[in-house]
Amino acid sequence: MHRKIIVGYDGSSYSHAALDWALDEAARTAAPVHIIYADEWPVLAPAASMVPSPALRPESYVVDVINGTLEHAVARAKKIQPLVDVTSTVIRAHAAPALIDLSKQAQLIVLGARGHSAVGGLLGSVSSAVTAHAHCPVVVVRGEAAADAPVVAGVDGSAMASPVLAFAAAQAAERKVPLRVIRAWPPVTGLWEETPMVTNKVTDHEREPFDTLVTVIRDEYPDLVVEAEATVAHPAAVLTRASTGAQLLVVGSRGHGAFSGLLLGSVSQHLLRHSACTVAVVHREI
């Protein structure tokens, strides 16, 4: 059985884009799609009741608005991809922790770049939190790209390089587009900046593990066009530029620790805000 592709949905245009992306992926992989609407009001209501307001939300809101929104989403999905199995659920919880928990049994989590969450747009928003702590790859849908645009993978020297490259190669092969693999070494700065240590070139010794990873992918996907680029530059800047003209940018997350992936300046979090195309954040297999 195929694991589900879970879509975080709130009725916004961003969640429409996420659902469309998920349906396209499901049509290629035969995976079912499950649409999740996180109704955060029940967990926010106790605090809201302490603040003077005209009235608390009526219970009929769930039936009249939320269920109607989901019914419309399912109907639209079936019209777009009639062969894809699409279901939906309303969960009464904060969106981020609920989606992180559901990711344990998911193939993918797909989110829009923005939404209607109470904490949307802030550091620690739904997309930031879920990409940092999920147990499966998370796709954040951004921008528009041509169907023949390449898939870009950003790798480093960590253990995440292999799963990131494997995910990106599978995506490129399924879409029948080229794969561009980028390894960027941050330039030396500070005390070492004016010494012979600074060459701004990648040595053969430094590049060897990267070339080995790329060779494995080329052997596994002999029909896939693979371009490998090793450079000395800030990874976030290089990958942001590479996202222009790409249809998917794949990077890794550092893990599930309390602050993993949420450190200011981290590459994946920077790309979630500045990439010109959709971003996939890959995690280690659990």
C-alpha positions in Angstrom: 0.0 0.0 0.0 1.2 3.5 -0.8 1.5 5.9 2.1 -0.7 9.0 1.9 0.3 12.4 0.7 -1.0 14.8 3.3 -2.0 18.3 2.4 -2.3 21.1 4.9 -5.4 23.0 3.7 -7.2 26.1 4.9 -9.0 27.3 1.8 -6.5 30.0 0.9 -5.0 30.4 -2.6 -1.7 29.0 -1.2 -3.4 25.8 0.0 -5.1 25.5 -3.4 -1.6 25.5 -5.0 -0.4 22.9 -2.4 -3.3 20.6 -3.2 -2.7 20.9 -7.0 1.0 20.0 -6.5 0.0 17.0 -4.3 -2.6 15.8 -6.9 0.0 16.0 -9.6 2.5 14.0 -7.5 -0.2 11.4 -6.6 -1.1 10.9 -10.2 2.5 10.0 -10.9 3.0 7.8 -7.9 -0.5 6.3 -7.4 -0.5 7.5 -3.8 -3.7 8.6 -2.0 -4.1 12.2 -1.0 -5.5 13.2 2.4 -6.5 16.8 3.0 -6.2 18.1 6.6 -7.9 21.2 7.9 -6.6 22.1 11.3 -9.3 23.9 13.2 -7.3 25.8 15.8 -10.2 27.6 17.5 -11.0 24.9 20.2 -7.4 25.2 21.5 -7.4 29.0 21.2 -10.9 29.6 22.6 -10.0 29.4 26.4 -7.6 32.3 25.9 -10.0 34.1 23.7 -12.7 33.9 26.3 -10.6 36.0 28.6 -10.7 38.9 26.2 -13.8 41.1 25.7 -15.3 40.3 22.3 -18.7 40.4 20.6 -19.2 36.6 20.7 -17.3 33.4 20.6 -17.5 31.4 17.4 -20.7 29.3 17.0 -20.4 25.6 16.8 -22.2 25.6 13.5 -19.1 27.3 12.0 -17.5 23.8 11.7 -20.5 22.5 9.7 -21.2 25.6 7.7 -17.8 26.8 6.8 -15.0 24.3 7.5 -16.8 21.2 6.2 -18.0 23.2 3.2 -14.5 24.3 2.5 -13.3 20.7 2.6 -16.2 19.4 0.5 -15.3 22.0 -2.2 -11.6 21.0 -2.0 -12.4 17.3 -2.5 -14.8 18.0 -5.4 -12.2 20.2 -7.1 -9.5 17.6 -6.6 -11.7 14.8 -8.1 -12.3 17.1 -11.1 -8.6 17.8 -11.6 -7.4 14.2 -11.0 -10.4 11.8 -11.1 -8.2 8.7 -10.7 -6.6 9.9 -7.4 -8.0 8.7 -4.1 -8.8 11.9 -2.2 -10.1 12.0 1.4 -10.4 14.8 4.0 -10.5 15.3 7.8 -11.0 18.2 10.2 -8.7 18.0 13.2 -9.1 20.2 16.3 -5.5 21.1 17.1 -2.7 23.5 16.3 -1.7 22.9 12.7 2.0 22.4 13.1 2.1 19.8 15.9 -0.8 17.9 14.3 0.9 17.7 10.9 4.3 16.7 12.5 2.5 13.8 14.2 0.7 12.8 11.0 4.0 12.8 9.2 5.1 9.6 11.0 2.8 7.7 8.7 2.9 9.9 5.6 4.8 9.7 2.3 4.9 13.5 2.0 3.5 16.5 3.7 2.6 19.3 1.3 1.9 22.9 2.4 1.4 26.3 0.8 3.9 29.0 1.4 1.5 30.9 3.5 -1.9 30.3 5.1 -4.4 31.4 7.7 -2.8 29.9 10.8 -2.9 32.1 13.9 0.9 32.1 13.8 1.3 32.3 10.0 4.2 34.4 8.7 6.1 34.4 12.0 9.3 32.5 12.8 7.9 29.2 13.9 5.0 29.3 11.5 3.4 26.1 10.2 5.8 25.7 7.3 8.9 26.5 9.3 7.9 24.2 12.2 6.8 21.3 10.0 9.8 21.4 7.7 12.1 21.4 10.7 10.5 18.6 12.7 8.5 16.3 10.3 9.3 12.6 10.0 9.0 12.6 6.2 9.8 14.9 3.4 7.9 18.2 3.4 7.1 20.2 0.3 6.3 23.9 0.5 4.8 25.1 -2.8 6.0 28.4 -4.1 5.9 30.2 -7.4 5.2 28.7 -10.8 7.6 26.8 -13.1 7.6 25.3 -16.5 6.9 21.5 -16.7 10.3 21.0 -18.3 12.3 23.0 -15.7 15.0 21.0 -13.9 15.0 19.7 -10.3 17.8 21.2 -8.2 19.4 19.4 -5.2 21.5 21.3 -2.7 23.8 18.9 -0.8 26.6 19.3 1.8 29.0 17.0 3.5 26.6 15.7 6.1 24.7 12.4 6.2 21.7 14.2 4.7 23.4 14.5 1.3 22.5 10.9 0.2 18.8 11.1 1.1 18.5 14.6 -0.4 20.1 13.4 -3.7 18.0 10.2 -3.8 14.7 12.2 -3.3 15.7 14.8 -5.9 16.8 12.1 -8.5 13.5 10.3 -8.1 11.6 13.5 -8.6 13.6 14.4 -11.7 13.3 10.9 -13.2 9.5 10.8 -12.6 9.1 14.2 -14.2 11.6 13.4 -17.1 13.6 16.5 -16.5 17.3 17.2 -15.8 18.8 17.1 -12.3 21.2 19.8 -11.2 23.2 18.9 -8.1 25.0 21.8 -6.2 27.6 21.5 -3.5 28.6 24.9 -2.1 31.5 25.4 0.4 31.1 28.6 2.4 34.0 31.0 1.7 36.6 31.4 4.5 36.1 34.6 6.4 37.5 36.4 9.4 41.1 35.8 10.5 41.9 33.3 7.7 40.5 35.6 5.0 43.9 37.2 4.0 46.0 34.0 4.3 47.0 31.3 1.7 44.2 29.2 3.2 41.8 31.1 1.0 41.8 29.9 -2.6 38.1 30.1 -3.5 38.6 26.9 -5.3 37.3 23.4 -4.5 40.2 20.9 -4.4 40.0 17.4 -5.9 40.3 16.0 -2.4 37.4 18.1 -1.1 35.3 17.3 -4.2 35.8 13.5 -4.1 32.9 12.6 -1.8 30.6 14.8 -3.8 31.6 13.2 -7.1 31.1 9.8 -5.6 27.5 10.6 -4.5 26.8 11.9 -8.0 28.3 8.8 -9.6 26.0 6.6 -7.6 22.9 8.5 -8.9 24.2 8.5 -12.4 24.6 4.7 -12.2 21.1 4.3 -10.7 19.4 6.5 -13.2 21.4 6.0 -16.5 18.8 7.9 -18.5 18.7 10.9 -16.2 20.6 14.0 -17.3 22.7 15.0 -14.2 24.7 18.3 -13.9 27.1 18.5 -11.0 28.4 21.9 -9.7 30.9 22.4 -6.9 31.6 25.9 -5.9 32.9 28.2 -3.1 30.0 30.4 -2.2 27.4 30.9 0.5 25.0 27.9 0.1 21.8 29.9 0.7 22.8 32.5 -1.9 23.8 29.9 -4.5 20.6 27.8 -4.1 18.4 30.9 -4.1 19.8 31.9 -7.5 19.5 28.3 -8.7 15.8 28.2 -7.8 15.1 30.7 -10.6 14.2 28.6 -13.5 13.9 25.4 -11.5 10.6 23.6 -10.7 11.7 22.0 -7.4 14.6 22.7 -5.0 15.5 19.9 -2.7 17.5 20.4 0.5 17.9 18.6 3.9 16.9 19.3 7.5 19.2 18.6 10.4 16.9 16.5 12.5 14.3 16.6 15.2 15.9 18.5 18.1 14.2 21.4 19.8 16.1 24.0 17.7 16.9 21.9 14.6 16.3 23.7 11.4 15.1 26.8 13.2 18.4 28.5 13.7 18.5 32.0 12.2 20.3 31.8 8.8 19.9 28.1 8.3 19.8 27.2 4.6 16.5 25.4 4.5 14.6 28.1 6.4 16.2 30.8 4.2 15.0 29.0 1.1 11.4 28.6 2.4 11.2 32.4 2.4 13.3 33.3 -0.7 13.2 30.5 -3.2 11.6 31.3 -6.5 10.3 27.7 -6.8 8.7 25.0 -4.7 11.0 23.6 -1.9 11.2 20.1 -0.6 12.9 19.5 2.7 14.1 16.0 3.3 14.7 14.2 6.6 16.6 11.2 7.6 14.6 8.0 7.5 13.1 7.1 10.8 
